[in-house]
Amino acid sequence: MKRLITFALSLILIISMCVSVSAAEYGCDVETSSTAVYLENLDSGTVVFEKSADQKLPPASLTKIMTYIVVVENIPDLENTKIKVTAEALAGLDPQSSVMGLEKYIGDEFSVLELLYGLMLPSGNDAALVLANYVGDGVVENFVDMMNRKAGQLGCTSTHFVNPHGLYDANHYSTAYDLATITKYALEKPYYAEITSTCTYKLVGKSEVLETTNYMINPNYTMYYYDYTQGGKTGFTDEAGKCLITTAQKDDYNYLCVALGAPYSYTEDINFAMIDSYHLYEWAFNNISFIELLSDTETIKTLPVEFVWGDKFVDLVADGGLKALLPNDYDEALVKTVLDVPTHVSAPVKKGQVFGTVSVYYNDELVGTKNVISPEDIERDQTNYLMHRFIGFVVNNVIWLTIVFAIVVAFIVIKINSNRKKKKRQARYRYR
């Protein structure tokens, strides 16, 4: 029933279709309503679908992923470091925005870990300000500078932050591609995966229970819940629309999906960012797989071996084989390999020794490159080697050897002629 409902909803307000050059070979037929979409297979780093992934858009509360990164990289002990909630830190907070409820706890202390749960689950703007104020030494702008420096270090050239929470500002923007980069980095940080995959969190000594705004991981929200979603972060402002970053895993396949600028209707209360993500995950899990294009025992190229007696050849193979993410109904005729190996090899040859590379293309797109190696040891025959060295020396130095030989012959001829003349003179003196 859940899938029927979400499928029906996805047919409403369809704005655009999947358009992506880099993902065209995967045959995506999912229709998405989000302004920008980015879907990456995390196992291989393959972008399997994207739409306007480089377009600068307001990220709303997806901003808080960078806020999380800066906090955990500047506070070593997240569990035991306590931060006092102050009125100064919460100054300027929009009470109508998403919060974790810190305004009624002025003067109380919370652990950084608790504030991070408040930052990511209910998307607390109050938690963002308290954390930024603490790490920025009382100046939120200092913290924002740290956010922008970190974005630059990660290579996010189309991202600029103005605040730590994501409320709209014309100079506050990012792209689906950059946000995917930021999220992949965040996934390596302490507690991030754990926090963003949590549905509810009870604050220590408080009555509040924090609840995630990511309904794709909460089974109570049957319209959006997706069994394979691992975690994620939501965002929303009127200007940004519905925004969402999630990860999903099924049968050892791992994906990350970014959906920005999805339309939203207060009357219909439909989150199309979640619907887009749901259908893109379903398409990916059901239609593309890792296909073995080269096995680690398949002969790539047979080459003659020098410095051994008789005719000896080595059957080179791809190191570890090669699998590529392809459509389940891929066309084998579109698979091509390009070899970069020598014309022969010289003994001794060691098992695993690299002799070049093999690149595999599907529909003229590079899908993988592997080293080409020897699967066996081949010993060198020393006598054969020395003989080849001698012959090679003679061949490579034939001109110099000819000159030396000519000089030696000339010297001998001169010497012989000189000896003959000397004997003739001695004979004349003898018979006088």
Secondary structure per residue as TSV (DSSP state, phi and psi in degrees):
chain	resnum	aa	ss	phi	psi
A	1	M	-	360.0	-42.3
A	2	K	H	-56.4	-44.6
A	3	R	H	-68.4	-35.9
A	4	L	H	-65.2	-40.3
A	5	I	H	-65.3	-48.8
A	6	T	H	-66.5	-33.4
A	7	F	H	-66.2	-42.0
A	8	A	H	-64.8	-40.5
A	9	L	H	-66.2	-34.0
A	10	S	H	-68.8	-18.2
A	11	L	T	-79.9	-11.7
A	12	I	T	-88.2	141.9
A	13	L	T	57.6	34.2
A	14	I	-	-67.4	125.0
A	15	I	-	-103.7	-41.1
A	16	S	E	-146.3	166.3
A	17	M	E	-110.5	164.0
A	18	C	-	-60.0	117.7
A	19	V	-	-132.4	110.8
A	20	S	-	-158.5	124.0
A	21	V	S	-67.6	-45.0
A	22	S	T	-70.8	-21.0
A	23	A	T	-106.1	4.5
A	24	A	G	-60.6	-35.0
A	25	E	G	-69.3	-12.5
A	26	Y	G	-87.8	-8.4
A	27	G	T	67.2	37.8
A	28	C	-	-65.3	124.7
A	29	D	-	-116.1	16.9
A	30	V	-	-77.0	135.4
A	31	E	E	-96.3	128.7
A	32	T	E	-120.0	147.6
A	33	S	-	-104.5	-10.4
A	34	S	S	-67.5	147.7
A	35	T	S	-65.5	-43.4
A	36	A	E	-131.8	140.4
A	37	V	E	-140.2	143.5
A	38	Y	E	-144.7	124.1
A	39	L	E	-127.8	119.9
A	40	E	E	-124.9	135.9
A	41	N	E	-80.4	114.9
A	42	L	T	-73.3	-20.1
A	43	D	T	-70.7	-30.5
A	44	S	T	-122.7	-9.9
A	45	G	T	75.2	17.0
A	46	T	E	-84.8	127.2
A	47	V	E	-83.6	112.7
A	48	V	E	-97.8	-15.8
A	49	F	E	-160.1	138.0
A	50	E	E	-151.8	149.8
A	51	K	E	-144.3	117.8
A	52	S	S	51.9	38.6
A	53	A	T	-68.4	-17.8
A	54	D	T	-101.4	6.7
A	55	Q	-	-78.9	129.1
A	56	K	-	-72.5	124.3
A	57	L	B	-140.2	156.8
A	58	P	-	-68.7	127.4
A	59	P	-	-89.1	-5.4
A	60	A	G	51.7	-137.5
A	61	S	G	-75.8	-1.2
A	62	L	G	-62.8	-17.9
A	63	T	G	-51.6	-35.4
A	64	K	H	-65.8	-13.7
A	65	I	H	-67.0	-41.2
A	66	M	H	-70.1	-36.7
A	67	T	H	-57.5	-44.3
A	68	Y	H	-58.1	-47.5
A	69	I	H	-58.5	-49.4
A	70	V	H	-63.4	-38.7
A	71	V	H	-63.0	-52.8
A	72	V	H	-69.6	-22.9
A	73	E	H	-83.7	-7.4
A	74	N	H	-120.4	-2.7
A	75	I	-	-127.3	105.7
A	76	P	S	-65.5	-41.3
A	77	D	-	-107.6	95.8
A	78	L	T	-74.5	-29.5
A	79	E	T	-80.7	-36.4
A	80	N	T	-103.4	-11.1
A	81	T	-	-77.7	124.8
A	82	K	E	-106.7	140.9
A	83	I	E	-124.0	129.3
A	84	K	E	-84.0	134.4
A	85	V	-	-80.1	124.4
A	86	T	-	-122.2	155.2
A	87	A	T	-64.6	-33.4
A	88	E	T	-62.9	-41.3
A	89	A	T	-65.9	-31.8
A	90	L	T	-93.8	4.4
A	91	A	T	-61.1	134.5
A	92	G	T	86.3	0.1
A	93	L	-	-67.2	131.5
A	94	D	-	-79.7	111.7
A	95	P	T	-66.5	-16.4
A	96	Q	T	-86.9	-7.2
A	97	S	S	-84.3	174.4
A	98	S	-	-70.0	132.6
A	99	V	-	-140.9	165.0
A	100	M	-	-100.9	-3.2
A	101	G	S	96.6	32.3
A	102	L	G	-78.5	-17.8
A	103	E	G	-60.4	-28.7
A	104	K	G	-88.6	5.3
A	105	Y	G	-120.7	32.6
A	106	I	T	-59.1	128.1
A	107	G	T	95.5	-17.4
A	108	D	-	-82.1	158.2
A	109	E	E	-108.8	142.2
A	110	F	E	-128.9	145.9
A	111	S	E	-69.9	155.1
A	112	V	H	-59.2	-37.5
A	113	L	H	-62.0	-42.5
A	114	E	H	-62.1	-41.6
A	115	L	H	-66.8	-32.4
A	116	L	H	-68.7	-37.3
A	117	Y	H	-62.9	-41.6
A	118	G	H	-67.3	-29.9
A	119	L	H	-69.4	-42.3
A	120	M	H	-96.8	-33.9
A	121	L	S	-78.1	-66.6
A	122	P	S	-84.8	3.2
A	123	S	-	61.6	50.2
A	124	G	-	-69.8	113.3
A	125	N	H	-67.3	-29.8
A	126	D	H	-65.8	-40.3
A	127	A	H	-63.9	-39.5
A	128	A	H	-61.3	-43.1
A	129	L	H	-68.6	-42.0
A	130	V	H	-63.8	-44.2
A	131	L	H	-66.6	-43.5
A	132	A	H	-65.1	-39.5
A	133	N	H	-62.8	-40.7
A	134	Y	H	-68.8	-51.8
A	135	V	H	-69.3	-31.7
A	136	G	T	-86.0	15.4
A	137	D	T	55.2	44.0
A	138	G	T	87.0	-0.3
A	139	V	-	-126.0	109.1
A	140	V	H	-61.2	-34.0
A	141	E	H	-60.9	-33.6
A	142	N	H	-62.0	-41.5
A	143	F	H	-65.0	-42.2
A	144	V	H	-62.7	-37.8
A	145	D	H	-59.8	-39.1
A	146	M	H	-65.4	-37.6
A	147	M	H	-61.4	-45.3
A	148	N	H	-69.5	-36.2
A	149	R	H	-63.4	-41.5
A	150	K	H	-65.2	-40.4
A	151	A	H	-59.3	-42.1
A	152	G	H	-63.6	-41.1
A	153	Q	H	-62.8	-31.2
A	154	L	T	-84.1	-2.0
A	155	G	T	83.9	18.1
A	156	C	-	-86.4	86.2
A	157	T	T	-81.1	-9.7
A	158	S	T	-115.7	31.4
A	159	T	-	-127.3	136.3
A	160	H	B	-147.4	129.4
A	161	F	-	-106.7	145.7
A	162	V	S	-117.0	-22.9
A	163	N	S	-146.8	168.7
A	164	P	S	-91.1	0.1
A	165	H	S	-115.3	-27.9
A	166	G	-	104.3	3.7
A	167	L	-	-59.5	148.4
A	168	Y	-	-62.0	135.6
A	169	D	-	-150.2	138.1
A	170	A	T	-60.3	-25.8
A	171	N	T	-96.5	11.3
A	172	H	-	-110.3	107.9
A	173	Y	B	-153.9	165.0
A	174	S	B	-159.6	-173.2
A	175	T	-	-130.0	163.8
A	176	A	H	-61.1	-39.4
A	177	Y	H	-64.6	-48.5
A	178	D	H	-63.5	-40.1
A	179	L	H	-66.2	-32.3
A	180	A	H	-65.5	-41.7
A	181	T	H	-61.7	-45.2
A	182	I	H	-63.1	-42.0
A	183	T	H	-67.1	-41.2
A	184	K	H	-61.4	-36.7
A	185	Y	H	-68.3	-42.5
A	186	A	H	-62.3	-34.4
A	187	L	T	-61.1	-19.1
A	188	E	T	-87.6	-7.3
A	189	K	S	-89.0	153.6
A	190	P	T	-56.0	134.8
A	191	Y	T	71.1	-10.9
A	192	Y	H	-59.9	-52.3
A	193	A	H	-61.7	-38.4
A	194	E	H	-66.1	-46.7
A	195	I	H	-65.1	-47.5
A	196	T	H	-74.4	-8.3
A	197	S	T	-103.1	7.8
A	198	T	-	-93.1	132.9
A	199	C	S	-82.3	-45.4
A	200	T	E	-137.9	151.3
A	201	Y	E	-144.4	126.8
A	202	K	E	-92.8	122.6
A	203	L	-	-70.6	138.9
A	204	V	T	-65.9	124.2
A	205	G	T	72.0	9.9
A	206	K	S	-122.0	159.8
A	207	S	S	-82.1	-21.1
A	208	E	-	-68.7	141.0
A	209	V	E	-117.8	118.0
A	210	L	E	-77.8	135.0
A	211	E	E	-123.2	137.9
A	212	T	-	-68.1	147.3
A	213	T	S	-92.1	-0.8
A	214	N	-	-90.0	94.2
A	215	Y	G	-72.5	-11.1
A	216	M	G	-69.5	-17.0
A	217	I	G	-107.4	1.3
A	218	N	-	-108.9	110.0
A	219	P	T	-63.8	-12.3
A	220	N	T	-72.4	-18.5
A	221	Y	-	-104.6	82.3
A	222	T	T	-65.2	-22.4
A	223	M	T	-66.4	-31.4
A	224	Y	T	-117.8	-18.5
A	225	Y	-	-59.2	133.7
A	226	Y	-	-131.7	118.6
A	227	D	T	-51.6	-33.9
A	228	Y	T	-94.1	-1.0
A	229	T	E	-68.1	131.1
A	230	Q	E	-92.3	-35.2
A	231	G	E	172.2	-175.3
A	232	G	E	160.6	-171.9
A	233	K	E	-140.9	138.0
A	234	T	E	-102.5	165.9
A	235	G	E	-156.7	148.6
A	236	F	E	-163.0	130.8
A	237	T	E	-141.3	166.1
A	238	D	T	-60.0	-38.7
A	239	E	T	-75.4	-35.9
A	240	A	T	-84.9	-23.1
A	241	G	E	72.5	-168.7
A	242	K	E	-78.4	130.6
A	243	C	E	-127.8	149.1
A	244	L	E	-158.9	135.4
A	245	I	E	-124.3	126.2
A	246	T	E	-137.0	164.4
A	247	T	E	-124.4	152.9
A	248	A	E	-144.3	149.3
A	249	Q	E	-136.1	134.5
A	250	K	E	-151.9	127.9
A	251	D	T	50.8	45.6
A	252	D	T	68.1	11.7
A	253	Y	E	-100.6	130.8
A	254	N	E	-121.9	131.6
A	255	Y	E	-130.8	154.1
A	256	L	E	-125.1	132.6
A	257	C	E	-127.1	132.6
A	258	V	E	-117.0	129.1
A	259	A	E	-130.5	121.1
A	260	L	E	-121.7	147.0
A	261	G	E	66.7	34.5
A	262	A	E	-75.5	143.4
A	263	P	-	-66.7	154.1
A	264	Y	-	-144.7	135.8
A	265	S	-	-119.4	122.8
A	266	Y	T	-64.2	-32.3
A	267	T	T	-73.2	-39.0
A	268	E	T	-90.4	-23.2
A	269	D	T	53.4	55.0
A	270	I	-	-117.1	128.8
A	271	N	-	-98.1	99.2
A	272	F	H	-76.3	-17.4
A	273	A	H	-64.6	-39.9
A	274	M	H	-70.7	-38.9
A	275	I	H	-65.6	-43.6
A	276	D	H	-58.9	-46.4
A	277	S	H	-62.4	-43.3
A	278	Y	H	-55.5	-50.9
A	279	H	H	-71.6	-32.5
A	280	L	H	-67.7	-40.3
A	281	Y	H	-62.1	-46.3
A	282	E	H	-59.7	-42.9
A	283	W	H	-61.9	-45.9
A	284	A	H	-64.4	-47.9
A	285	F	H	-64.4	-31.1
A	286	N	H	-94.1	-15.7
A	287	N	H	-123.4	-14.2
A	288	I	E	-130.8	144.9
A	289	S	E	-145.9	165.7
A	290	F	E	-80.0	120.2
A	291	I	E	-108.3	131.5
A	292	E	E	-76.7	113.8
A	293	L	E	-98.3	-26.7
A	294	L	E	-139.1	129.8
A	295	S	-	-89.4	162.4
A	296	D	T	-79.4	0.3
A	297	T	T	-114.4	-5.9
A	298	E	S	-75.9	129.0
A	299	T	E	-69.6	122.1
A	300	I	E	-87.6	-42.0
A	301	K	E	-159.3	139.4
A	302	T	E	-104.8	124.7
A	303	L	E	-123.5	144.1
A	304	P	E	-70.0	151.2
A	305	V	E	-114.0	129.6
A	306	E	E	-88.0	161.9
A	307	F	S	67.6	34.6
A	308	V	S	-135.2	157.3
A	309	W	S	-81.7	140.0
A	310	G	S	79.4	-175.6
A	311	D	-	-86.6	114.9
A	312	K	-	-125.8	135.2
A	313	F	E	-131.1	154.7
A	314	V	E	-121.6	133.6
A	315	D	E	-95.0	101.0
A	316	L	E	-73.4	146.2
A	317	V	E	-131.5	163.0
A	318	A	E	-78.9	128.4
A	319	D	T	-64.5	110.1
A	320	G	T	79.7	1.5
A	321	G	-	72.1	-177.3
A	322	L	E	-145.5	125.7
A	323	K	E	-116.4	143.9
A	324	A	E	-133.1	148.1
A	325	L	E	-79.1	113.4
A	326	L	E	-137.1	162.6
A	327	P	E	-60.0	145.3
A	328	N	T	-58.9	-29.9
A	329	D	T	-103.5	37.1
A	330	Y	-	-61.8	154.7
A	331	D	-	-95.3	113.0
A	332	E	G	-59.7	-27.4
A	333	A	G	-67.0	-18.0
A	334	L	G	-90.2	0.1
A	335	V	E	-90.3	125.8
A	336	K	E	-132.7	146.7
A	337	T	E	-119.0	143.9
A	338	V	E	-124.7	120.7
A	339	L	E	-99.1	141.8
A	340	D	E	-129.6	85.5
A	341	V	-	-136.1	160.6
A	342	P	-	-74.3	173.7
A	343	T	S	-81.4	-20.1
A	344	H	-	-158.2	167.6
A	345	V	E	-125.9	161.1
A	346	S	E	-117.2	131.8
A	347	A	S	-70.8	148.8
A	348	P	-	-78.5	147.7
A	349	V	B	-115.6	131.8
A	350	K	-	-103.4	144.0
A	351	K	T	-59.9	129.1
A	352	G	T	89.0	-3.1
A	353	Q	-	-66.3	133.9
A	354	V	E	-85.0	131.9
A	355	F	E	-124.9	17.6
A	356	G	E	143.3	-160.1
A	357	T	E	-137.0	158.6
A	358	V	E	-128.0	127.6
A	359	S	E	-109.9	136.2
A	360	V	E	-113.7	132.4
A	361	Y	E	-119.2	142.4
A	362	Y	E	-124.1	122.3
A	363	N	T	53.5	40.1
A	364	D	T	69.0	11.3
A	365	E	E	-106.4	131.1
A	366	L	E	-66.1	125.0
A	367	V	E	-114.1	-8.4
A	368	G	E	173.0	150.0
A	369	T	E	-133.6	133.6
A	370	K	E	-130.4	153.8
A	371	N	E	-71.3	145.7
A	372	V	E	-102.5	125.5
A	373	I	E	-129.5	166.4
A	374	S	-	-87.6	135.8
A	375	P	S	-88.6	3.4
A	376	E	S	-148.1	163.4
A	377	D	-	-89.3	139.8
A	378	I	B	-132.5	118.5
A	379	E	-	-78.4	153.1
A	380	R	-	-94.7	135.6
A	381	D	-	-85.4	117.6
A	382	Q	H	-65.2	-39.8
A	383	T	H	-63.2	-45.1
A	384	N	H	-62.7	-39.3
A	385	Y	H	-63.4	-48.2
A	386	L	H	-63.9	-36.9
A	387	M	H	-65.0	-43.6
A	388	H	H	-63.8	-37.4
A	389	R	H	-64.6	-41.5
A	390	F	H	-66.2	-46.5
A	391	I	H	-62.5	-41.3
A	392	G	H	-63.6	-39.5
A	393	F	H	-62.5	-43.7
A	394	V	H	-63.9	-46.1
A	395	V	H	-64.6	-43.9
A	396	N	H	-73.2	-18.7
A	397	N	T	-120.7	24.3
A	398	V	H	-59.5	-37.2
A	399	I	H	-65.7	-47.6
A	400	W	H	-65.8	-39.1
A	401	L	H	-63.5	-38.1
A	402	T	H	-64.5	-42.1
A	403	I	H	-63.0	-46.4
A	404	V	H	-61.4	-43.6
A	405	F	H	-60.6	-42.6
A	406	A	H	-63.3	-39.5
A	407	I	H	-64.5	-44.1
A	408	V	H	-62.5	-45.7
A	409	V	H	-60.9	-44.3
A	410	A	H	-61.7	-41.4
A	411	F	H	-62.7	-41.5
A	412	I	H	-64.7	-44.4
A	413	V	H	-61.1	-45.4
A	414	I	H	-61.2	-41.0
A	415	K	H	-64.9	-42.8
A	416	I	H	-63.8	-46.2
A	417	N	H	-61.8	-40.1
A	418	S	H	-63.7	-41.3
A	419	N	H	-65.0	-38.4
A	420	R	H	-63.8	-45.8
A	421	K	H	-61.9	-39.3
A	422	K	H	-65.3	-39.8
A	423	K	H	-66.7	-37.8
A	424	K	H	-63.6	-42.6
A	425	R	H	-64.1	-40.4
A	426	Q	H	-65.2	-34.7
A	427	A	H	-68.5	-41.0
A	428	R	H	-62.9	-42.6
A	429	Y	H	-66.1	-31.4
A	430	R	H	-71.2	-34.0
A	431	Y	T	-98.8	13.7
A	432	R	-	-80.2	360.0
